[in-house]
Amino acid sequence: MRLFIAIQFDPPTIRCLTDVQRQIRAGTLTIQENLHLTLVFLGEVEESRIPAVCRAMERSTVPPFTLRFGGSGRFGEIVWAGIEPTAPLLTLQSALTANLATARFTLESRAYTPHVTLARKCRDAVLPEVPPFTMKARSFSLMKSEQIGGRQVYTELFRTDLC
């Protein structure tokens, strides 16, 4: 199954992000249920390895911290909203990466760029204005990604609190 670890957003954050999405006039918008901050993309993982992912998550916690949103950009045809790479966020992401590598998971080697994918297939879209706003991160989740009825669906399999 296709897995990733993410911080899920609270309703006020989802509202702010969907307000920003209204500025995007091209492409395919990310549905509000799927808006999240990916910490680590695992890719295809056998179900028997899920307990190892959960243990790595439990060993990777930091105190709750504030996510700071602002700015936008693009990766090819993907339009995103930026998230400031603060020390607590980078510490959490780095700890997860290290603990998953110790558990023998193969991970992407590119530098971590915290962002929220707002839309895909946006070749000619004008970048939206993302006003600064914040959200308190209190937990992070193991998510399953699958296609159901032609739609991308993310399902939470495990959650651990930041403490």
N, C-alpha and C positions, 0 to 999 in steps of 0.2 A: 504494500500500500504506500501511497505517496504522502510523506509527512513533512511538517515543518514546526518550529517552535516560535511562538509569537506572543506579543502583548496585544490583548483585545481591548477595544476602546469602549468607554462609557457612553451613554446616550448623548450628553452634551457635546462630546468630541465628535461623535458621528454626525450630529447636526451641523457643526462647524465645517466638517469635511464635505458633507453633501451640499452645503451652501457654496463652497468653493467649486465643486464639480459643476454647478449650474453655469459657470463661466466657460466651460469647455464645450465647444460647438461641433466637435467632430469626434469620431472614434466610438469606442465602446466603453461606457462608464463602468467602474467597479460597483457592483451592487452594495448597498450599505451594510448588509450582513457580512460581507467579505472584507470590509476595510479593517486593516490591522497593521501592526509593525512586526515584520519578520525579524527574529533574532538569529535563527539558524535554519537553513534549508537542508533537510536530510535526504530528500528524494525518495526513491523506492526502498522500503525497509520491510523485511519480513515481520509478520505479526509477532513471532516468538522473540523479537528483539525489543519490543515495546517496553518491557520492564527495565531493560538496561537504559533506555532513553529516560524513563521516569526517575531512575536512581541518579543519573547524571544531572537532571534538572534539580532534584532535591539537594544536591551537593553544590549547586551554583547560585544560591540565593544571595541577594544583597538587601539592605534596607529599602523600603519604599522610596521612590524618588519621583521627581517631576519631569515629564516629557515636555519639551518646548518646541512647538510647531512654528513654522514660518518659511516662506520662500517656496519656490517650485523649480522644477527642471524637467529634463527628459533623458531617458536612456533609449535611443533609437525612436521607436514609435510609442513608447510608454511615457505618460505624463505623470509626475509625482509631486507630492507635497513633502517638504523637507522637515526633518526632525534634528534638532541640535545634538551633536555627538558629545553629550556630557560625560563626565567621568563615571558616574554610577551606571549609566546605560552601557558604556564601553566595557566596564568591569564585568557586568552581567553577561554580555555577549562573549567576552573573552573567556570567562569561567566556563560557560556552556561549551564553547568550542574545545577548550582543553579537556574537560571531563568527557565529552563525547569522543574525542580522539583517543583518550586513554581506554575507553570502552571499545575501541577499534571500529569506529564509524569513519567513513571517508567523507570529508567535507570539502566544500568549495574553498579555494585558496585565495580568492580575490579579497581585496580590502573591504571592510564592512562600511556601507554607506546607509545610515538610517533614513528611511523614507516610507511613504505610504503611496502605493500605486492607486492613482485616481482614475486613470483611463488607459486603454490599450488601442492600438491601431490608429494613432493620432499623428499621422504624417504631417498634416498642415495646421494642427490646432495651435492657437495662441496660448502661451503659458498663462495660467490663472494667477491672480493676486491671492496670496495666502497670508492673511493678517496674522500677527503673532497671537497665539493662545497656548494654554497649558492644560495638562491632565496629570493627575497623580497616578503613577503606575503602582499597583498593589499586588499584582500576580502576573504569572505568565503561563502559557498553555501549550500542550502538545496538540497539534491540529492534523486532521486527515483531510486531504484534498481529493475530491473525486467528481467525475461528470455524472450527473443524474438528470435524465430528461433533457439533455442538451445544455444543461446549466452547470456552472462550477459551484460546488457546494463544499463548505468547510465545516467540519464537525470536530468539536473539542473532545479529545480522548482522555486528557489528564490536565489538571491545573495544580500549580503550587504557588503558595503565597510568598511574597517578598517579606522578609523579616530581619 
